[in-house]
Amino acid sequence: MSEASNALFHERIQSMNDKPANPAPPPALSHEDYYYEGPYMVFTAAYHLKRGYCCGSGCRHCPYRAEKKCEQSPE
């Protein structure tokens, strides 16, 4: 490998490892979105409605299960 291509290779590897300067914060959950049952976080129907689709995991409070829309994935 030539010195120029070696330098380019290392530059690309470094750029892949760089983190964005200002990453977007994760969306905040409100207290109506979840509760704890032992060590587990349980999402409420309010959270699922905000998300807007069924994830297909058989969630306890899935509002889409009653509507038979649980097999649909997000588009």
Secondary structure per residue as TSV (DSSP state, phi and psi in degrees):
chain	resnum	aa	ss	phi	psi
A	1	M	-	360.0	132.5
A	2	S	-	-71.6	164.2
A	3	E	H	-63.3	-38.4
A	4	A	H	-66.9	-44.2
A	5	S	H	-70.5	-32.4
A	6	N	H	-64.1	-43.0
A	7	A	H	-65.1	-42.3
A	8	L	H	-63.4	-40.7
A	9	F	H	-59.2	-49.3
A	10	H	H	-66.1	-34.1
A	11	E	H	-64.8	-42.0
A	12	R	H	-67.7	-39.8
A	13	I	H	-62.1	-43.5
A	14	Q	H	-63.5	-41.7
A	15	S	H	-66.3	-29.1
A	16	M	H	-70.9	-28.7
A	17	N	H	-86.4	-13.6
A	18	D	-	-70.5	137.7
A	19	K	-	-94.9	149.8
A	20	P	-	-61.5	148.1
A	21	A	S	-63.6	-41.9
A	22	N	S	-129.6	78.8
A	23	P	-	-66.1	147.7
A	24	A	-	-68.1	136.2
A	25	P	-	-71.7	151.0
A	26	P	-	-67.1	151.2
A	27	P	-	-62.1	138.7
A	28	A	-	-78.5	141.0
A	29	L	-	-95.3	138.7
A	30	S	-	-95.3	168.6
A	31	H	T	-67.3	-19.4
A	32	E	T	-78.8	-9.9
A	33	D	S	-85.6	-18.8
A	34	Y	E	-159.7	166.3
A	35	Y	E	-149.3	165.6
A	36	Y	E	-102.1	136.4
A	37	E	E	-123.5	95.8
A	38	G	T	67.1	-131.9
A	39	P	T	-85.5	0.1
A	40	Y	E	-99.1	138.4
A	41	M	E	-89.2	125.6
A	42	V	E	-111.9	122.6
A	43	F	E	-81.2	140.1
A	44	T	-	-88.9	172.3
A	45	A	H	-62.1	-33.4
A	46	A	H	-59.6	-41.9
A	47	Y	H	-64.1	-46.2
A	48	H	H	-61.8	-38.2
A	49	L	H	-66.7	-36.8
A	50	K	H	-66.0	-37.6
A	51	R	H	-66.8	-39.9
A	52	G	T	95.6	1.1
A	53	Y	S	-158.8	164.6
A	54	C	-	-89.4	134.6
A	55	C	-	-85.7	-11.0
A	56	G	S	82.2	11.7
A	57	S	S	-91.9	1.7
A	58	G	-	72.7	37.1
A	59	C	-	-59.9	141.9
A	60	R	T	-56.6	-41.3
A	61	H	T	-106.9	24.2
A	62	C	-	-65.1	117.4
A	63	P	T	-75.8	-13.5
A	64	Y	T	-85.3	-18.3
A	65	R	T	-61.6	-43.0
A	66	A	T	-65.8	-26.7
A	67	E	T	-91.0	4.0
A	68	K	T	58.7	36.2
A	69	K	-	-109.8	13.0
A	70	C	T	-69.3	-19.5
A	71	E	T	-83.0	-9.8
A	72	Q	-	-77.3	138.3
A	73	S	-	-106.4	162.3
A	74	P	-	-66.0	150.5
A	75	E	-	-106.5	360.0
